[in-house]
Amino acid sequence: MNMNGEFFSVKKEEYNEKTLACIEEAVLKLDEIEDKPLMMLGKIQSGKTKSFIGVISLAFDNGYDLAVVLTKNSNALAKQTTARMRQEFAVFRDEDIIEIFDIMCIPPNMSKFELDKKLIIVVKKEHNNLPRLIKFIQDYALDKEKKCLIIDDEADFSSIGYEVNKDTEEFDLRKIASQINDLRLQLACRFIQVTATPYSLYLQPETIELGNNSETRPVKPADTVLVPYGDGYIGGDYYFDREKNPLGEYLFHTIDEKELEIIKSSDRRRFKEEEVLVSDKVEGLRTAIINFIIGGCIRIIQNGGKPQGKRNKFSFIIHTEISKAAHNRQENLISELIERLEEEAKLDSKLLENFIDRGYEDLIESIDKYGFDVPKLEDVREYVKKSIKDQWITKAIVNSENDINALLDDDGQLRLRTPLNIFIGGQILDRGITIANLIGFYYGRSPQKMQQDTVLQHSRMYGYRSREDLAVTRFYTTRDLYSRMSKINDFDSKLREDFEQGKFEKGVIFISKDEKGRIIPCSPEKIKISNTHVLKPGKTTTPVGFQTGYKSYIKKDIEAIDRILMNNNSGEISGNFKIRKEEACEIISLIYKTVEIESDNCIDEKAFISLINYLSTTGEVNVYARTNRKIARLRKTSRYYSDMPYNRDNDLRQAKEMAVTEPTLMLMKQEGSEENGWRGAEFYWPVVVTQQNVETAVYTSELLK
């Protein structure tokens, strides 16, 4: 392979060692797999485009003449991709050795001189664009003249799909998928699928039998190349894995589900817009916007105090609905809020100062934990008032092709017009659209079925972020959505780990209980996200979201647990020791009698017991028991339930050291005082620590019918 051709000898200087290896591996594998797809698997907003640009460069030096880049059905993304290609290959365009077009803007009657150049054509996955490309290829006989590489960006989106033909009752490809198949049949090409959410592609059959004896190219990836991500990348583990990122406790702020209904549509019987500054009904949205303003001002102060320049422009996303009516409603609410804040700023009111003081108190906790200098409160007050009076804040709805095209800058990214930019939108904000300096995300999309691929692509807060920005970043959503997104991140992390370790063929073990209570493997498609949990070595499983029963009602059950522990530990409760699996399950049953579950996402008794039964293959369970604990029911940093009844550096470390061949059941006996939000009764808070020798699995207490 030629690694020093005219294209790659220039471009390779832009890549680190890992990415260069990824690019070389991808081009080498293309010829090995022939017409089957090659998967380039990266993380959301991690630099996948930069990597496949490197693949195009190396391919051009090794016999390829034409690169077709398929983008999501979005004018904005097509424009962004075309602008990116022209920027990346500018030096070659200046030297007249490459041409780059959007398929809808190709000049007529292209000359042989033009066609002899290397060509990059960007094509939106839309029913008019793809036939236009096929016609262009036929008109200029590119299928005979050019060796072609097709890059299918966001390949899991629109590129596959089947529907039943009502006349024949056989499966047909949906229109876009059929057009992509036709394109691959038209060209002698190599095909690369690029995505961060590959699950629907990996689940495709090896071959597809369609009606009418239609010829189809394979869709399931024949091989996978992992796209590395660089330093500073922030993904789901940062937001949802508290063990990997203890500072994550400052990120999440809970919002009330009722608030999402209020900001969805106007109903003055439920809420009057003029009360936006004082009503508890929109406290989450108001707090989010005000904290965004405060956070942006803090960053401007840290950057020297002048609100000009790229690094002093910050963004905030509201993504709760796909309907334009809801977006208009939200814009009206925010307009009303900003107008009211302007009035308060002119009056130099105590109400505004109270908002600033509360937001400042919240934000400085994380700034201090990150180790950055905290600006003085009086300076922050001054800047926040100035930002409001001088209209540093802009808002924009992003929900149609016309709207978003007007909002894009020369690079195809959302343009940040002022220091503080609020974007309101729905689906068009996901997949590929880049939003710089994002420090606030208000999320409320809650479909009945939370598809893993879709929800991950909503996560626009992922990407490369400075630590200074992270220190003031906040994520606002409901407890339920946060829990579900956390669970989805667990799935994604585990599946990606399998890809990285070459375990994909073995896959993830799915376990459940059959009608006789036995733990059995089951089909992944029978599992829904809402009642599943990921199991991997060292993982903790903890009930979160409950209140205790009253002291007089639960006392006898607590005493029964005490007796089981003392009988196995020489008359003591505290200690590190072993008990039989049956006793561990009895303790869990007793504990669930003493608590009242308040959150739908709290692991239930059946799931907890099925977990212990599955993990304890020897019939024994380690116990790590401690007493006199005083954890509060709710976190100090938010209204969300406390979720860590142990000390990470001491309790968890010891429990993990014990969990080698059997799980450890942590039993943290809490005092349960009323001042900490409980009911004045002692109770046990259980945690299971998965042992080191377990095979990773996804488990559920019930199998869906």
CORCOR-V544789 format. One record per pair of residues at least 4 apart in sequence whose C-alpha atoms are under 8 Angstrom apart, sorted by sequence separation. I is the first residue (numbers start at 1). J is the second residue. If there is no record, write none. Layout:
i=(I:I)
j=(J:J)
This chain:
i=(4:5:6:7:8:9:11:15:16:17:18:19:20:21:22:23:24:25:26:27:28:29:30:33:42:43:47:48:49:50:51:52:53:54:55:56:57:58:59:60:73:74:75:76:77:78:79:80:81:82:83:84:85:86:89:90:91:92:93:101:102:110:111:112:113:115:125:126:127:128:129:130:131:132:133:134:135:136:137:138:141:142:143:155:156:165:166:173:174:175:176:177:178:179:180:181:182:183:184:198:199:200:209:210:229:234:235:236:237:238:241:242:247:248:255:256:257:258:259:260:261:262:267:268:271:272:275:279:282:283:284:285:286:287:288:289:290:291:292:293:294:295:296:297:298:299:300:301:308:309:322:323:324:325:326:327:328:329:330:331:332:333:334:335:336:337:338:339:340:341:342:343:344:345:348:349:350:351:352:353:354:355:356:357:358:359:360:361:362:363:364:365:366:367:368:375:376:377:378:379:380:381:382:383:384:385:386:387:388:399:400:401:402:403:404:408:409:416:417:425:426:429:446:450:451:452:453:454:455:465:466:467:468:469:477:478:479:480:481:482:483:484:485:486:487:488:489:490:491:492:493:494:495:496:497:498:499:503:504:513:514:522:523:527:528:535:549:550:551:554:555:556:557:558:559:560:561:562:563:564:565:566:567:569:579:580:581:582:583:584:585:586:587:588:589:590:591:592:598:603:604:605:606:607:608:609:610:611:612:613:616:634:635:647:648:649:650:651:652:653:654:655:656:659:672:673:674:690:3:4:15:33:42:43:59:60:72:73:92:93:101:110:124:125:137:138:164:165:173:184:209:210:236:237:242:262:266:267:268:300:301:307:308:321:322:344:348:367:368:375:387:388:398:399:408:409:416:428:450:465:477:498:499:513:514:527:549:566:579:597:603:616:634:635:646:647:648:658:659:672:673:674:3:42:60:71:72:92:93:123:124:137:164:165:238:239:242:276:300:306:307:321:367:368:387:397:398:408:409:498:512:513:514:565:566:569:634:635:646:658:672:673:674:71:86:123:164:165:184:209:237:238:241:242:300:344:345:367:407:408:512:513:565:566:634:635:672:673:12:30:40:163:164:208:237:240:262:344:407:511:512:565:569:633:634:656:672:673:29:89:162:163:239:262:277:303:495:498:511:512:568:633:655:671:672:673:71:123:162:163:208:238:271:276:364:404:511:512:568:632:671:672:56:162:163:207:341:510:511:562:568:631:655:671:672:26:161:162:206:239:300:495:509:510:670:671:160:161:206:239:299:495:510:592:669:670:26:86:160:205:206:510:631:669:670:85:99:204:205:669:670:160:161:204:296:589:668:669:159:160:203:296:360:588:667:668:82:99:103:158:159:201:202:296:667:668:82:98:99:100:101:102:103:104:158:201:202:262:263:414:564:666:667:82:97:98:99:100:101:102:103:201:262:357:360:413:414:416:441:588:666:667:96:97:98:99:100:101:102:159:413:414:440:588:665:666:98:100:259:413:414:439:646:665:666:79:258:259:394:438:564:645:665:666:78:292:357:394:585:664:665:104:259:356:393:396:398:399:435:663:664:103:392:393:394:395:396:397:398:399:431:561:663:664:1:392:393:394:395:396:397:398:399:430:431:585:663:664:23:27:104:193:255:256:353:356:392:393:394:395:396:397:398:399:400:430:437:584:662:663:22:23:26:103:255:393:395:399:429:430:456:561:662:103:254:255:398:399:430:439:455:560:659:661:23:24:27:185:398:427:429:439:581:624:659:660:661:19:23:27:53:185:437:443:456:558:581:659:660:661:125:184:439:440:441:442:443:444:456:557:558:656:659:660:661:24:125:439:440:441:442:443:444:557:655:656:23:53:181:438:439:440:441:442:446:581:656:181:440:452:557:558:622:173:444:557:582:584:622:155:172:581:148:150:152:154:155:156:171:172:554:580:581:629:631:82:148:149:150:151:152:153:154:155:170:171:345:554:580:581:622:624:629:630:645:81:147:148:149:150:151:152:153:154:156:160:170:488:553:579:580:621:622:623:624:625:626:627:628:629:630:631:12:147:148:149:150:151:152:153:154:156:487:578:579:620:621:622:623:624:625:626:627:628:629:630:11:143:149:151:168:345:346:491:578:579:621:622:623:624:625:626:627:628:630:633:634:78:143:156:345:490:578:579:618:621:623:625:632:633:78:143:156:484:549:577:578:617:631:632:633:8:11:78:342:484:487:548:549:576:577:616:630:632:341:342:487:548:549:576:577:615:616:127:131:547:548:575:576:615:8:75:127:130:134:546:547:575:576:7:8:74:126:130:338:546:547:574:575:7:69:71:73:125:286:546:547:574:575:612:65:66:67:68:69:70:71:72:73:127:134:545:546:573:574:5:7:8:65:66:67:68:69:70:71:72:73:130:545:546:573:574:7:65:66:67:68:69:70:71:545:573:3:6:66:68:70:544:2:5:545:546:4:264:276:544:545:3:60:544:2:160:543:544:2:260:265:273:276:277:543:1:264:265:276:542:543:264:274:294:263:264:266:273:277:265:277:331:264:290:291:294:331:263:264:290:294:331:263:291:295:290:291:328:263:327:302:530:287:291:327:302:301:324:615:612:615:298:322:301:450:615:66:68:70:65:66:67:68:69:70:71:72:584:64:65:66:67:68:69:70:71:72:298:64:65:66:67:68:69:70:71:297:63:64:67:69:7:64:72:72:294:297:547:297:611:594:59:294:297:293:519:610:591:56:331:591:607:608:293:330:519:591:607:519:591:606:607:372:545:327:370:513:544:545:327:512:544:588:52:544:543:315:367:370:542:314:542:313:322:323:313:316:318:321:322:367:313:314:315:316:317:318:319:320:321:322:366:367:313:314:315:316:317:318:319:320:366:312:313:314:315:316:317:318:319:313:315:317:363:363:319:308:307:250:250:484:483:538:247:480:315:480:315:317:480:538:247:314:315:316:319:320:296:314:315:316:317:318:319:320:321:296:313:314:315:316:317:318:319:320:321:558:314:315:316:317:318:319:320:558:311:316:317:319:320:555:558:293:551:550:551:548:549:550:551:547:548:550:551:547:549:548:548:543:296:543:295:542:543:542:48:541:542:48:292:540:541:292:540:541:540:539:540:538:539:40:42:43:44:288:538:37:38:39:40:41:42:43:537:538:35:36:37:38:39:40:41:42:288:536:537:538:35:36:37:38:39:40:41:535:537:34:35:37:39:41:537:41:285:537:536:537:31:536:537:30:536:30:479:535:536:534:535:534:535:534:535:533:534:532:533:532:533:532:299:531:532:299:531:531:527:51:296:527:528:295:526:527:295:526:48:526:36:37:522:35:36:37:39:47:35:36:37:38:39:41:46:36:37:38:39:40:41:42:43:46:260:36:37:38:39:40:41:42:36:37:38:39:40:41:42:43:288:509:511:38:40:42:46:509:510:511:512:513:288:508:509:510:511:512:513:514:33:508:509:510:511:512:513:514:33:508:512:513:44:512:43:284:29:26:25:494:22:22:22:22:19:19:18:253:255:257:251:252:253:254:255:256:251:252:253:254:255:250:251:252:253:254:255:252:254:235:236:235:234:235:233:234:233:234:233:234:232:233:232:232:232:240:241:240:240:236:237:236:199:198:197:237:197:197:226:362:154:76:75:74:83:84:76:83:84:76:83:75:80:81:76:80:79:80:77:76:80:74:77:77:76:72:254:253:254:252:253:254:45:250:253:249:45:44:44:44:45:45:46:44:45:46:44:45)
j=(8:9:10:11:12:13:15:19:20:21:22:23:24:25:26:27:28:29:30:31:32:33:34:37:46:47:51:52:53:54:55:56:57:58:59:60:61:62:63:64:77:78:79:80:81:82:83:84:85:86:87:88:89:90:93:94:95:96:97:105:106:114:115:116:117:119:129:130:131:132:133:134:135:136:137:138:139:140:141:142:145:146:147:159:160:169:170:177:178:179:180:181:182:183:184:185:186:187:188:202:203:204:213:214:233:238:239:240:241:242:245:246:251:252:259:260:261:262:263:264:265:266:271:272:275:276:279:283:286:287:288:289:290:291:292:293:294:295:296:297:298:299:300:301:302:303:304:305:312:313:326:327:328:329:330:331:332:333:334:335:336:337:338:339:340:341:342:343:344:345:346:347:348:349:352:353:354:355:356:357:358:359:360:361:362:363:364:365:366:367:368:369:370:371:372:379:380:381:382:383:384:385:386:387:388:389:390:391:392:403:404:405:406:407:408:412:413:420:421:429:430:433:450:454:455:456:457:458:459:469:470:471:472:473:481:482:483:484:485:486:487:488:489:490:491:492:493:494:495:496:497:498:499:500:501:502:503:507:508:517:518:526:527:531:532:539:553:554:555:558:559:560:561:562:563:564:565:566:567:568:569:570:571:573:583:584:585:586:587:588:589:590:591:592:593:594:595:596:602:607:608:609:610:611:612:613:614:615:616:617:620:638:639:651:652:653:654:655:656:657:658:659:660:663:676:677:678:694:8:9:20:38:47:48:64:65:77:78:97:98:106:115:129:130:142:143:169:170:178:189:214:215:241:242:247:267:271:272:273:305:306:312:313:326:327:349:353:372:373:380:392:393:403:404:413:414:421:433:455:470:482:503:504:518:519:532:554:571:584:602:608:621:639:640:651:652:653:663:664:677:678:679:9:48:66:77:78:98:99:129:130:143:170:171:244:245:248:282:306:312:313:327:373:374:393:403:404:414:415:504:518:519:520:571:572:575:640:641:652:664:678:679:680:78:93:130:171:172:191:216:244:245:248:249:307:351:352:374:414:415:519:520:572:573:641:642:679:680:20:38:48:171:172:216:245:248:270:352:415:519:520:573:577:641:642:664:680:681:38:98:171:172:248:271:286:312:504:507:520:521:577:642:664:680:681:682:81:133:172:173:218:248:281:286:374:414:521:522:578:642:681:682:67:173:174:218:352:521:522:573:579:642:666:682:683:38:173:174:218:251:312:507:521:522:682:683:173:174:219:252:312:508:523:605:682:683:40:100:174:219:220:524:645:683:684:100:114:219:220:684:685:176:177:220:312:605:684:685:176:177:220:313:377:605:684:685:100:117:121:176:177:219:220:314:685:686:101:117:118:119:120:121:122:123:177:220:221:281:282:433:583:685:686:102:117:118:119:120:121:122:123:221:282:377:380:433:434:436:461:608:686:687:117:118:119:120:121:122:123:180:434:435:461:609:686:687:120:122:281:435:436:461:668:687:688:102:281:282:417:461:587:668:688:689:102:316:381:418:609:688:689:129:284:381:418:421:423:424:460:688:689:129:418:419:420:421:422:423:424:425:457:587:689:690:28:419:420:421:422:423:424:425:426:457:458:612:690:691:51:55:132:221:283:284:381:384:420:421:422:423:424:425:426:427:428:458:465:612:690:691:51:52:55:132:284:422:424:428:458:459:485:590:691:133:284:285:428:429:460:469:485:590:689:691:54:55:58:216:429:458:460:470:612:655:690:691:692:51:55:59:85:217:469:475:488:590:613:691:692:693:158:217:472:473:474:475:476:477:489:590:591:689:692:693:694:58:159:473:474:475:476:477:478:591:689:690:58:88:216:473:474:475:476:477:481:616:691:217:476:488:593:594:658:210:481:594:619:621:659:193:210:619:187:189:191:193:194:195:210:211:593:619:620:668:670:122:188:189:190:191:192:193:194:195:210:211:385:594:620:621:662:664:669:670:685:122:188:189:190:191:192:193:194:195:197:201:211:529:594:620:621:662:663:664:665:666:667:668:669:670:671:672:54:189:190:191:192:193:194:195:196:198:529:620:621:662:663:664:665:666:667:668:669:670:671:672:54:186:192:194:211:388:389:534:621:622:664:665:666:667:668:669:670:671:673:676:677:122:187:200:389:534:622:623:662:665:667:669:676:677:123:188:201:529:594:622:623:662:676:677:678:54:57:124:388:530:533:594:595:622:623:662:676:678:388:389:534:595:596:623:624:662:663:175:179:595:596:623:624:663:57:124:176:179:183:595:596:624:625:57:58:124:176:180:388:596:597:624:625:58:120:122:124:176:337:597:598:625:626:663:117:118:119:120:121:122:123:124:125:179:186:597:598:625:626:58:60:61:118:119:120:121:122:123:124:125:126:183:598:599:626:627:61:119:120:121:122:123:124:125:599:627:58:61:121:123:125:599:58:61:601:602:61:321:333:601:602:61:118:602:61:219:602:603:62:320:325:333:336:337:603:62:325:326:337:603:604:326:336:356:326:327:329:336:340:329:341:395:329:355:356:359:396:329:330:356:360:397:330:359:363:359:360:397:333:397:373:601:359:363:399:375:375:399:690:688:691:375:399:380:529:694:146:148:150:146:147:148:149:150:151:152:153:665:146:147:148:149:150:151:152:153:154:380:147:148:149:150:151:152:153:154:380:147:148:151:153:92:149:157:158:380:383:633:384:699:683:149:384:387:384:610:701:683:149:424:684:700:701:387:424:613:685:701:614:686:701:702:468:641:424:467:610:641:642:425:610:642:686:151:643:643:416:468:471:643:416:644:416:425:426:417:420:422:425:426:471:418:419:420:421:422:423:424:425:426:427:471:472:419:420:421:422:423:424:425:426:472:419:420:421:422:423:424:425:426:421:423:425:471:472:429:419:419:365:366:601:601:656:366:599:435:600:436:438:601:659:369:436:437:438:441:442:419:437:438:439:440:441:442:443:444:420:437:438:439:440:441:442:443:444:445:682:439:440:441:442:443:444:445:683:437:442:443:445:446:681:684:420:679:679:680:678:679:680:681:678:679:681:682:679:681:681:683:685:439:686:439:686:687:687:194:687:688:195:439:687:688:440:688:689:689:689:690:689:690:192:194:195:196:440:690:190:191:192:193:194:195:196:690:691:189:190:191:192:193:194:195:196:442:690:691:692:190:191:192:193:194:195:196:690:692:190:191:193:195:197:693:198:442:694:694:695:190:695:696:190:696:191:640:696:697:696:697:697:698:698:699:698:699:698:699:699:700:700:468:700:701:469:701:702:700:227:472:703:704:472:703:704:473:704:227:705:217:218:703:217:218:219:221:229:218:219:220:221:222:224:229:220:221:222:223:224:225:226:227:230:444:221:222:223:224:225:226:227:222:223:224:225:226:227:228:229:474:695:697:225:227:229:233:696:697:698:699:700:476:696:697:698:699:700:701:702:222:697:698:699:700:701:702:703:223:698:702:703:235:703:235:476:223:225:225:696:225:226:227:228:227:228:228:474:476:478:473:474:475:476:477:478:474:475:476:477:478:474:475:476:477:478:479:477:479:461:462:462:462:463:462:463:463:464:464:465:464:465:465:466:467:485:486:486:489:486:489:489:453:453:453:493:456:457:500:637:431:401:401:401:410:411:404:411:412:405:412:405:411:412:408:412:412:413:412:412:433:428:432:433:433:431:638:638:639:638:639:640:432:637:640:637:434:456:457:459:460:462:463:462:463:464:463:464)
